[in-house]
Amino acid sequence: MEFRQLRFFVTLAEELHFGRAAAREHIVQSALSQQIRRLERELRVRLLDRDTHHVALTPAGAAFLADARQMLAHAERAAAAARRAARPAPVLRAGILDASCDSVNLILRDVQDHIPDLEIHQIETGVPNQLRMLADGQLDVGFGRASLAPPEVASELIRLDPLGILVADGHPFTELDSVPVARLAGQPLLLSDEARAPELNQLVVETCRAAGFTPTLFPGTVGSVRAAAELAAHGRCIPCVPSSCASVLPGVAWLPLAEPESHYPWSVLWRAGDDCDQVKALIAAARRLSAHRGWLGEAAPATRQRRGGRRRRSFGDLRAS
């Protein structure tokens, strides 16, 4: 018994007409009739009652039809599984500045939803190293400020992210809706490791100088926003982080800076000329989310962010925006 015989029989059972069934299978009617007779001989049972005008299933044929359909469906699933196994799954290697960044997480989830079999490998590393890895072909995409990007790395701005600070609950700044930058003069500001995020450090220093002072720096660095929040929770320093990275710990609040307001410019980074499907899908997802959530629109007033605490006015839920 051959699978094509099963398929011919199922088609004939659905059409109950040799001419129409033969046309669906793209064979001549005599060949279809021959295959059905051969199937009946192999099964030693009559599947069809037929004369010159009518075709009908016998009781045996009706019973056989259900199993024949199942066998064909199983065969198709097996063939599809074999094709998938023979074709390697698409891979996307994404550089991320910090695992806490909600913008990046939202974009990667969107891409995964559109390409379910995509393998996404996240490499947590600073923007300078992302740029080197992109140029060397070790990464497919990256995320961060594009001001240092070399010519071989393309970029597209997707979010202007309000800059703010992390402070412990009970800090005097928590009485404010936003913190004037000048109030940070003399405060121990925690910067990122220079090799990891020099562009963020530069933005913090530029913001302080725009307010008329040179920042006082905490004598140490950290490698993640979570580690920075731990130090802030103990009142040892004040980290400056964008709102999208403010996945705060209990007892820590994120407050936006003002006078002047400052924004970290998140860009998607990719190797210039790379037009593979997964890179194009990620760029499309970033554009879609940026437009839908207004990441490049007029900056909405940002307010404090605190886990489990009250808020003085809506933050547009920065952690989910």
C-alpha positions in Angstrom: 0.0 0.0 0.0 1.4 3.4 -1.0 0.7 6.8 0.4 -0.3 8.1 -3.1 -3.0 5.4 -3.1 -4.3 6.6 0.2 -4.3 10.2 -1.1 -6.2 9.1 -4.3 -8.8 7.2 -2.2 -9.4 10.2 0.1 -9.8 12.5 -2.8 -12.2 10.2 -4.5 -14.1 9.7 -1.3 -14.5 13.5 -1.0 -15.5 14.0 -4.7 -17.5 10.7 -5.3 -16.7 11.3 -8.9 -13.8 9.8 -10.8 -13.4 12.7 -13.3 -13.3 15.4 -10.6 -11.0 13.4 -8.4 -8.6 12.7 -11.3 -8.5 16.4 -12.1 -7.7 17.3 -8.5 -4.8 14.8 -8.5 -3.6 15.9 -12.0 -3.8 12.4 -13.4 -6.0 10.7 -16.0 -9.2 9.0 -14.9 -8.0 5.5 -16.0 -4.9 5.8 -13.8 -6.9 6.8 -10.8 -9.3 3.9 -11.3 -6.3 1.5 -11.7 -4.8 2.7 -8.4 -8.1 2.3 -6.5 -8.5 -1.2 -7.8 -4.9 -2.0 -6.8 -5.6 -0.7 -3.3 -8.7 -2.8 -2.9 -6.8 -5.9 -4.0 -4.0 -5.2 -1.4 -6.6 -4.7 1.3 -8.8 -7.6 0.1 -11.9 -5.5 0.6 -14.2 -3.5 -1.6 -14.0 0.2 -0.7 -16.4 1.6 -3.3 -19.7 0.8 -5.0 -19.5 2.2 -8.5 -21.3 2.1 -11.8 -21.4 4.3 -14.8 -23.3 7.0 -13.1 -22.6 6.8 -9.3 -19.8 6.3 -6.8 -20.5 5.5 -3.2 -18.4 4.3 -0.2 -19.1 0.9 1.1 -19.2 0.4 4.9 -15.6 -0.8 4.7 -14.7 2.2 2.7 -16.3 4.6 5.2 -14.4 2.9 8.0 -11.1 3.0 6.1 -11.5 6.7 5.2 -11.0 8.0 8.7 -7.8 6.1 9.2 -6.6 7.0 5.8 -6.9 10.6 6.6 -5.1 10.2 9.9 -2.2 8.3 8.1 -1.9 11.1 5.6 -1.9 13.8 8.3 0.8 11.9 10.3 2.9 11.5 7.1 2.6 15.3 6.4 3.6 16.2 10.0 6.6 13.8 9.8 7.7 15.4 6.5 7.4 18.9 8.0 9.4 17.9 11.0 12.1 16.5 8.8 12.2 19.7 6.7 12.5 21.8 9.9 15.3 19.6 11.2 17.2 19.8 7.9 16.9 23.6 7.9 18.8 25.3 10.7 16.8 27.7 12.9 17.5 31.4 12.2 19.7 33.0 14.9 19.9 36.6 16.1 22.8 37.7 18.3 21.8 40.9 20.2 24.1 43.0 22.3 22.4 44.6 25.3 23.7 47.3 27.6 21.8 46.0 30.7 19.3 43.2 31.2 17.0 45.6 33.0 16.3 47.7 29.9 12.6 47.4 29.2 12.8 48.9 25.7 15.2 46.2 24.5 13.2 43.4 26.2 10.0 44.6 24.5 11.6 44.7 21.1 13.1 41.2 21.4 9.8 39.8 22.6 8.1 41.4 19.6 10.6 39.8 17.2 10.2 36.4 18.8 6.4 36.6 18.5 6.8 37.3 14.7 9.5 34.6 14.2 8.6 31.9 16.7 11.6 29.6 15.7 14.1 32.4 16.0 17.0 31.7 18.4 17.9 34.9 20.2 21.2 35.1 22.0 21.6 38.1 24.3 25.2 39.3 25.0 25.3 41.8 27.8 28.1 44.2 27.1 28.8 47.9 26.8 28.2 50.0 23.7 31.8 50.3 22.7 32.2 46.6 22.7 28.9 46.2 20.9 30.2 48.4 18.1 33.4 46.4 17.8 31.5 43.1 17.8 29.1 44.4 15.1 32.0 45.5 12.9 33.7 42.1 13.4 30.5 40.1 12.6 30.2 38.7 16.2 26.9 40.5 16.7 23.9 41.1 14.5 22.3 44.0 16.4 23.0 46.2 19.3 21.3 48.9 21.4 22.6 52.1 22.8 23.8 55.7 22.0 25.1 55.8 18.4 27.4 58.8 18.7 30.5 56.6 18.7 29.4 54.3 15.9 32.0 53.8 13.1 31.0 54.0 9.4 30.5 50.3 9.1 27.8 50.3 11.8 24.3 51.6 10.8 21.9 53.0 13.4 18.4 54.3 13.9 17.1 56.4 16.8 14.2 54.7 18.5 13.7 56.3 21.9 14.6 59.5 23.7 14.7 58.1 27.3 14.3 60.5 30.2 17.4 60.6 32.4 16.9 60.4 36.2 18.4 59.3 39.5 18.0 56.4 41.9 17.7 57.4 45.6 16.7 55.5 48.8 13.2 55.9 50.1 13.3 58.7 52.7 15.9 60.7 50.9 14.9 64.4 50.8 14.7 64.3 47.0 11.7 61.9 47.2 9.6 64.9 48.3 10.0 66.3 44.8 8.2 65.3 41.6 11.4 65.9 39.6 14.9 66.9 40.7 16.6 70.0 39.3 20.0 69.0 38.1 21.6 71.8 40.2 20.5 70.0 43.3 23.0 67.3 42.5 26.0 69.6 43.0 28.1 68.1 45.8 26.2 64.8 45.8 28.2 61.6 45.2 27.1 60.6 41.7 27.8 57.0 40.6 28.9 56.6 37.0 29.0 53.4 35.0 32.3 51.6 34.3 34.0 53.7 31.7 34.7 50.8 29.4 31.0 49.7 29.6 29.0 52.9 29.1 31.2 55.9 28.4 28.4 57.5 26.3 26.1 57.4 29.4 28.8 58.9 31.6 29.4 61.6 29.1 25.7 62.4 29.0 25.6 62.7 32.8 28.6 65.0 33.0 27.3 67.1 30.1 24.0 67.5 31.9 25.7 68.6 35.2 27.9 71.1 33.4 24.8 72.5 31.6 23.4 73.2 35.1 26.6 75.1 36.0 28.7 72.6 38.0 31.2 69.7 37.7 29.8 66.6 39.3 31.3 65.0 42.4 31.9 61.4 41.5 31.5 58.4 43.8 34.9 56.6 44.1 33.8 53.4 42.4 31.8 51.9 39.5 29.3 49.1 39.0 28.5 46.8 36.1 24.7 46.8 36.2 21.7 48.9 37.1 20.8 46.4 39.8 24.2 46.8 41.5 23.8 50.6 41.3 20.3 50.3 42.9 21.8 48.3 45.8 24.3 51.1 46.5 21.5 53.7 46.3 19.3 51.7 48.7 22.0 52.0 51.3 22.4 55.8 50.7 26.0 55.5 49.6 25.6 57.3 46.3 23.2 58.5 43.6 23.2 56.7 40.3 22.0 58.4 37.1 20.1 56.0 34.8 17.5 56.3 32.0 13.9 55.5 32.9 13.8 52.3 30.8 16.6 50.9 33.0 14.9 51.8 36.3 13.7 48.4 37.4 14.1 49.5 40.9 14.5 47.5 44.0 12.2 47.7 47.1 13.1 50.8 49.0 14.5 52.7 46.0 12.8 55.4 43.9 13.6 56.6 40.4 13.2 60.4 40.0 13.4 62.3 36.7 15.9 65.1 36.3 14.8 68.6 35.3 16.3 72.0 34.6 17.6 70.9 32.2 15.8 67.7 31.2 18.0 65.2 29.6 17.3 62.1 27.5 19.4 59.1 26.7 19.1 58.5 22.9 18.6 54.7 22.4 19.4 53.6 18.8 19.2 50.2 17.1 22.7 49.3 15.9 23.5 46.9 13.1 26.2 46.1 10.5 25.7 48.4 7.5 24.5 46.4 4.5 23.3 43.5 6.6 19.8 42.7 5.2 19.2 39.3 6.7 15.6 38.6 7.6 16.0 38.5 11.4 17.9 41.9 11.4 15.2 43.5 9.2 12.5 42.0 11.5 14.2 43.5 14.6 14.5 46.9 13.0 10.8 46.7 12.0 9.8 45.7 15.5 11.8 48.7 17.0 10.1 51.1 14.6 6.7 49.6 15.3 7.0 49.8 19.1 8.6 53.3 19.0 5.7 54.6 16.9 3.1 52.8 19.0 4.4 53.9 22.4 5.5 57.4 21.3 9.1 56.9 22.3 10.2 59.7 19.9 7.3 61.9 20.5 7.1 65.0 22.7 8.6 63.9 26.0 5.8 63.3 28.5 6.3 64.6 32.0 8.2 61.9 33.9 7.6 61.4 37.6 9.0 59.3 40.4 9.1 55.6 40.1 9.0 53.4 43.1 8.2 49.7 43.6 5.2 49.3 45.8 5.1 53.0 46.7 2.7 55.8 45.7 3.3 58.1 42.8 2.5 61.8 42.8 1.4 61.8 39.2 1.2 59.3 36.3 4.5 58.3 34.8 2.8 56.8 31.8 4.1 53.7 33.5 7.7 54.2 32.3 8.6 50.6 33.1 6.1 49.4 30.6 6.4 52.2 28.1 
